[in-house]
Amino acid sequence: MTKKKLRYQLSRLVSMADDLDREGASESIRNGIHFRGANVFILACAIVIASVGLNVNSIPVIIGAMLISPVMAPILGFGFGLGIQDNQLVRQSLKNFLIMVVISIGASFVYFLLTPLHLENPTELLARTNPTLYDVLIALFGGFAGILELSRKKKGTVISGVAIATALMPPLCTVGYGLSLLNLRYIFGALYLFTINSIFIALATFLTVKYLKYPLVAENDVRRRLSKRSVTIVLIIVIVPSILSAVQIVRESNFNRHVQQLVSNYSTIGSSFIYDHKTHYSSRHATVELMLAGPAPTQTEIDDFYTAAESMGIGRSQIMLKSSPAGHYSGSETELVKQLYDASEERMATLSDSIMRLNDSLRAYHAQDALSDAVAHEIVVQYPQVRRVVLGNAHTLTPDSEGSSKVGFVVLIELPELLPKADVDRLQSWLKVRMGRDVDIIQNTNR
């Protein structure tokens, strides 16, 4: 296939020219951004449902609430308005976006203020206070999927999937939870996650609208047209913080991953045991604090550890060692012993599981071996003319197979003359019942 033909095939594969409905997408987005009447009550109900799900750590309830809620429409409208340079649509989208945020936070705040249920470890709520790189990727590609779904003629279930994947509602519920506790960490962490999701969904919508060449608003309609300068300013305001946030999240995620790898691979420094670690991350510098227990390591052992850390992307200046030699342990010795005991118990449980699995496999092998031996003797009893019986699993290979094979159970019998077909059928039926699986019989006269 020539390069020109390959390029043509690829262009046909990704072409959306025959499946675009620009007018329908524009109308759907414009109609969906408004929050009034039934939409307000639907949003409030969805927020309360999501808050209940977060409160009881119920993922199915949270997913159901995200399917109900119309929170993504103003965000898509904002990105769409930027893409087609529609000033009025941008303003309406921002206005309704703020209304949506206020309603959502207010409803969740009232719920968490009145609910008698307070979990000691609300994991689903706390998960919405610490954005990661994965949240950025989900929001970005969710935005791409959402606007592409709205732009095509045949609509499917993509929007529902996008609503679940981008998870815009849970962070707003967590903001209400933080307000009910007056916890600034929960409030700003959840708002940060929601802002990142919203910005990247809008950014994906804007880029897709530009790629699909949606027509701009009429040049003579001054009210509905953004100047190039205004578009540039808005884009800078949207994109620059997004890029900075993405870079910071990438760095923080990579640093945490390197720290976890370091602690997992090097749980000791000399005779000292790393019983705990804490990471401290800022936009300028990231550090990890390693708590040691036991005899203090020598300088050579510390230098070797630093060298290993540098090979994993952690510099010497980023590591802080806090030694607590035996007899001078500043923390709770009971807690340290418990941690060591728990770690040993976990390793013993893992080894015990492995041993149990191996024993189960060995018992199954012995049982199969005993069954095969009994079946071989029974075949000889039924057919005294049989000279030899071979039983076992067989791999079926073909010349065009790429290493894969089909495993079956085969019985090879050696006898002076072939058995009649009726005897072979009867023997095969008996073997199927006796072995509990399909069996292939191969006869060998060996004359």
KABEL-V207527 format. One line per field, one symbol per residue. psi: psi as a letter, one per 30 degrees, with the letter a starting at -180 (. if undefined). burial: 1 if it has 24 or more other C-alpha atoms within 12 Angstrom, else 0. A space follows every 50 residues. Layout:
psi = ???
burial = ???
This chain:
psi = kleeeeeeeeeeegkgefgkieeeeeeeeefffkjlbeeeeeeeeeeeee eeeeeghjeeeeeeeeeekhffeeeeeeeeeeeghjeeeeeeeeefeeee eeeeeeeeeeefefkfkjkeiieeeffggikleeeeeeeefeeeeeeeef flejkbgeeeeeeeefieeeeeeeeeeeeffhjeeeeeeeeeeeeeeeef eeeeeeeeeeeghkkllkffjeegkkleeeeeeeeeeeeeeeeeeeeeee eeeeeeeeeeeeeefifljbgkkjfllkkjklfekklkjkkkkakkllee eeeeeeeeeefggjleffkjkjkilkfgkfajeeeeeeeeeeeeeeeeee eeeeeeeeeeeeeeeeeeeeeeeeeeeeeeeeiffkekkkklkkkjkleg kifllkklkkjkkklelklleeeeeeeeeeeeeefglkkkkkkjfh.
burial = 00000000000000000001110011011101111000110111111111 11111110001111111111111111111111111111111111011111 11111111111110000000000111011111101111111111111111 11000001110111111111111111111100000111111111111111 11111111100101011000000011000010011001100100110110 11101101110110011110011111101000000111111111011000 01001101100111100110111100000000000100000000000000 00000000000000000000010011001000000101111100000000 00000000111111000010000000110010001000111110000
